[in-house]
Amino acid sequence: MNEFLASIITGINSVVHSYGWSMILFTLLIKLVLMPLDYKSRKSMRRMTNLKPQLDKLQKKYANDREKLNQKTSELYRREGINPLSGCLPMLISMVILFIMWSALRLVANTAMAQQAIELITTGAQTNEGWLWIKNIWMPDSPFSPVIADSNSLQLISLNEWLSVFRGLDAATVQALADLGITEANISGETVFAVLQSIPLYAQETQLWSTLPSLNLFIVNLSIYANNNGWFILPILSAVTQYLMTLTQPQTAPADPNGTQAGTNKFMKYFFPLFSLWICSSYNAMFSLYWVMSNLFGWIQALAMNKIFEMKEQQAKAAAGEEPVK
């Protein structure tokens, strides 16, 4: 499945001729395909949210009788025709697709990165795939990242991916690699990086501007490269858009007298944006762009769906002769 999605990305790129814009179009396509599932899930959670006042009353009334509370809650769901698990299946399907997407994007990025590294060590130059302010979309959008692949990035490429790229090379390139001691039998991130460091361009591109001192919360130093790959815009946008996404999530849980649920919700509200910032600062800009655009499209979609739900609820109340909520 990941190879199928990867082929769609490369297919779009063959028309657009820009992996950055191809990623945006691909993300929009995925969101459109998943929209029916997202709509069904949000509709179910919306109905649960509308029951929250009644659930709060049951929670307060039967706070000391858990068995009775569960019974009355089940009766309420049954009376309202709501299955509390009905919104879970679409969410689970979406999560499975997200993991497949992660694998597909990693396949595309790792293949491109391996090709760039081989091109650099055989020709002494590297053709970068840029996008707007980003010089190489296969490396992180960060001043702490060089344009050329470092050891950590090359280590992410699996042996099968190296072999796939190697077997697609022409005879002249294979011979050039053999002259440098790299063959099909020993190709890996370690062997490629060892040769990569001997290339004059590598030393030029990986010069440091400065190194920030170690912090207690982090083990490693942060090295700022003179010829860095980006301005840290996508990681920041990932955190901002992830926060916006948390604002669109309906609150379906009943009131918690101990404040435990409220505390958990508050923690998750800030944890996910910080997690997004961390992962997008360490992974390639291609994936970060997908994360940002997926959040952005999802946020806009959620606002639109919530507006549709509100309009339908107002229409239902008007038809029933109830006073519309101002």
N, C-alpha and C positions, 0 to 999 in steps of 0.2 A: 504493500500500500504506500509506503514511504517513497518507493521508486516511482510509483505512478504520480504522486503529488510533485515529486522533484521534476518529472518530465513535463508537467504542466507549467512549472515555473520557468524551466529552460525554453519551453515552447513559446510562452509569452515574450520572453526575452529575445527570441529569434525575430520577433515582429517589432518590439519596442526598441531593442538594442540598448537597453539600460536595465541592469538588475535592480536598481533602486526603484524606478518607476514600475518595473514588472512586479516587484514585491507589493507595492501599493495596490495595483490592479488585482493581483492574486489574493490579497487579504480581503478586498472588497468582494471578490467572487466567493471566497469561503464564507464570509458573513451572510451573503445572500442565500447560499445553499443551506446554512444553518438557521436562517431566520424563522422558518416554521417551528423548529424545535424550541428556539428561544422564546417565541411568542407563546407557545403552549405552556412552557415552564413558568414564564412571568405571569401568565393569566392565572395559573393555579396558585402561585404565591400571592397574587393580588387578592384572590378570594380568601386566602388564609389571613391576609392582612386585615381585610374587612371584618373578619371574625374576632380580631384581637380584643375589642372591648368586652365581648362576651366571654372570651377565654380568660381575660383578666378578672372578671367577676367570679368565674368558677375557681380560679386560682386562689382568690381571697376567701371565698366561702368554704372551700374544702382544703385549706392550706395544711391542716393537720390530719387529713385522711387521703393519702395518696391513692388508695384503691378506688375510693369513691370519685376522686378527681379524674382518674383515667376513665372510669365508666361514663361520667357525665360529659367528658370531652369527646369520647367516641360517639355518644348519642347526639351531640351537637353536630359533629361532622356528618353523621348519617342523615340527620334531619335536613341539613343544608346541601346534601348530595356532594360532599367534598371528600376526596381521598387524599389524605395528607402526604401520601407517597407519589401522587400523580405527577408532581413537578420534578421528581428525582431522576426518572428515566431519561428525559431530554438532557438534563444536566450531566448525567453519566456519559451519554453518547457524545456530548460536546467535549467532555474531558478526554475521552478516548481519542477523538479527532485531534485535540490539542497535542497529545503526546505523539501521535503520528506526524503532525505538522512539525514538531520539534525535531523528530528524526529525519524528516524530509529536508528541512532547512539545513540541518547539520550535514547531510549527505552532499547537498549542493555546495555549501561553503567549504567543506573539507576537500572536495574534489577540485574546486577552483584554487584553493590555497596550495594544494599539492602541485598543481600545474604551474602556479606562479613560482614556487620554490625551485622546481626543476628547470623552468625557463631561466631563472636568475643564475643558477650554478652552471648552466650549459652555455649561456650567451653573455653573461655578465650584466644583463639588464632585466628589468621586470616591467611587464605591462599591467598597470593597476586599473581596477574597475572602480572609478570614482562616482560620487553622487553628491551634488551640491557642495557643501563644505567638507565632505569626507573624501579623503584621498584614496583610500582602499576599503571598499565596503566589506571585505572579508576579514578585516581587523576591527577591534573595538573603536567606537567613536570617543576617543579620549586622548588628552595630552599625555597620559601615562602609557600610551601604546605607540610603538613605532609603526611605520607604514609597511615594513617588511616583517614577515612572520617570525616570531620569536620561538624559543624552545617550547614554551607551554602550549602555544597554538599548534605547533607541529605534532606535539604529543597527542593532541585530540584526534588526529587522523588515524583511523584503524589500519591494520595491515591489509585487509581486503580492499580498502579504498586506495591505498598506495599501489597495490598490485593492479587494480583496475586502471589507474592512470598510467602506470608503467607499461602495461600491455597495449595501450592505445598510442604509444609513442612511435615515431618513425625510426628507421634503422640508424640514421645518423645521430639522433638524440640518444638512443640506447648505447651506441658506441661511445659518445661523449661522456655519458654517465659511467660507463665501464672504465674509461681512462681515469676517472676520478675515484674509482674504487666502489662505485654503487652499481649493484646488479639486482636482478629479480630475486635472487636468493637472500640478499641482505638489506634490501630497501626498507627503510623505516624512518620515523621522525628523528631518531638519534643519528643515523648515518647521514641523512640529508642535512641536518643542522650542523653537523661537524664540518661538512664541506662548505656549507653556506657561510660560515664565519671567515673562510679564507677569501671570499669575494670582496674586492675593494669597495664596491657599492654598499655592502653590508656595514662595513665600518663607518662609512660616511653617513648612512641613513640612521644609524643607531647611536649617534653621539648624544650625550646627555646635556641638557641645559642646567638641570639641578636635581638634587635628590632630597626629598623631604625627610626629616628625621622620623624614626619609628615612633608609633603611638602605642600606648598600653593596650588599646583595644585591637590592634592589628599586629601581626607578626612581621610582615615585610615592609620595606621602605617603598615609597612611591617615587619612581624615577620619571622626571619630566623630560621627554625627548625634544631635542631642538627641532627635528623634522617630525613632529607628531602627526597622528592620524586624524585628529578631530578636536572638537571644542567641548565635549561632554554634554552636548545638547540632547541627544537621544536618551541617554540615561536619565537626565532630569525630566524630560518629557514623559518618559515611561512612568516615573513616580507620580507626576502630576495627573496624568490620565488615569493611572490606577486608582488614585484617590478619588477622582471624579466618578469612576465606576462604583466605588463603595457607596457613594451618595445615592445611587440609583437602586440599591438593593433594598427590597421591602423588608420590614421588620415583622416577622410572623410569630415570634415567640411571645407567650403571655408574660405579664409583669412578673418580675423576680424580686420578692421582698428582701432578699439578701444582697441584691445588687450584683450577683455573680455574672449573670448574663450580660448586663450592661457593661461590666468591666471587660468581659471577653470581647464584646462587640467593639469597644473602644480600642482594645489592643489590636484586633485584626484590622481595624480601620487604618491604623498607622503601620502595622507590620507589613502588609502587602505592598504599599508604596515603597517602603524601605527595601523590601526584598527585590522589587522590580529594579530599583536603583542599583542594587548590588549586582544582580545577574546581568543587566544590560551594560554595566560598566566593564564587565569581564568577558563578555561574549561578543561575537562579531556584530558589526553594525547592521548587517542584513537581518539578523534575528531581532535586534533592537528595533529596527524599523517596522518589522512585522508586529512586534509587541505594542509599540506606540500606536500604529494605525488600527490594530485590532481593538485596543482600548478606546480609541477615538471613535471609530465606527460603532462600537458597542454602546458607548455613552450616548451618542446621537440616536441610535436605534432605541435604546431604553427610554429616552425622553419622549420620543415619538410614540412608543407603545404605551407609556404611562398616560400620555395625553389622550390616546384612543380609548383606553380603559375608563378614564374619567368621563369622557363624552358619552360612552355607552351607559355608564352608571347614572349619569344625569338624565339621559333619555329614558332609562328604565324607571327612575323615580318620578319623572314627569308623567309617564304613562300610567303609573300607579297612583297618581294624584298627590304625591309627596312634594313638600317644599324643596326646591333645589338648594344644594349647599353652596353658599356664596364663597 
